[in-house]
Amino acid sequence: MFDALVVTKDDEGKTHAAVTQISEDQLPAGDVTVAVEYSTVNYKDGLCIGPGGGLVRNYPHIPGIDFAGTVEASDDARYKPGDKVVLTGWRVGEAHWGGYSQKARVKADWLVPLPAGLDARQAMAVGTAGFTAMLSVMALEDHGIKQGPVLVCGAAGGVGSVAVALLAALGHDVAAVTGRPETADYLKSLGATQIVAREEINETIKRPLEAEAWGGCVDAVGGEMLARVLGQMEYGASVAAVGLAGGANLPATVIPFLLRGVNLLGIDSVMQPYENRVRAWGRIAKDLPMDKLEAMVQPATLSDLPQLGRDILKGQIKGRVVVDVNA
């Protein structure tokens, strides 16, 4: 028997999350059994710990959209007992049981070998959010980052924090947008050279183009802020869109695309091909400053998760929550 955070739904449709002991024969079918060491807390996790947000298909359910640990048993030749692995995406923790458990059984295709230079805790300090941030930076690089500062919208969140640290470590001036003034010192410690108050950039204006201000952008907000930012990009610059904390609508015009050649790049971390996952994790191990990563970490245990799930849905989480599932 081992511990897991199990979410159940009662006859009235209300969900309840609690740490429960389960047995290995209760785990779903899969090729590889992993002794999970660490997981994280993301917005999707908050939904799945709580009412589900339409993501969870069946109950009882174990959330946790990512994890890192050690292979315990494998029916796939690519992995053997003792191998260190990391998993993000593939709807694990949503449609499939996830990482809030001391053991997980998954398809081998969903795993990536943990790159040299990272341990399991560091990998989950990065987690899905940091993996998404790296994909965003790679997409900006592939399209050419321009001269001006790189803007990060939603900078104090999980994706934003890692994006700030990565971009600064790669030598870019970083302008960090936040609606929480108390996070300014934190963002500067990650490498931000400029703090932009959310209210300065969060309102759509009538002009489709403004002065060219940004050489690139990682946007975790969407909505009116993204629409505004598109009109402020330098000629040929790109925006990597990774989230919708500010809403799913985009009240923009096509003018920035037509007159300035701006690129809007959609970033999906869930269904990324294996080769790009390996490339991203390799870049993380090489380019992300681990001392800055440690400054983002908030430690947690399985028993902390119900409250943390509520907190992240209210926008009250800063940086990265790393869950030690064995603590």
Summary of the structure (lengths in Angstrom):
residues: 327
radius of gyration: 19.8
end to end distance: 15.6
largest distance: 61.9
contacts: 1197
relative contact order: 0.17
helix: 33%
strand: 27%
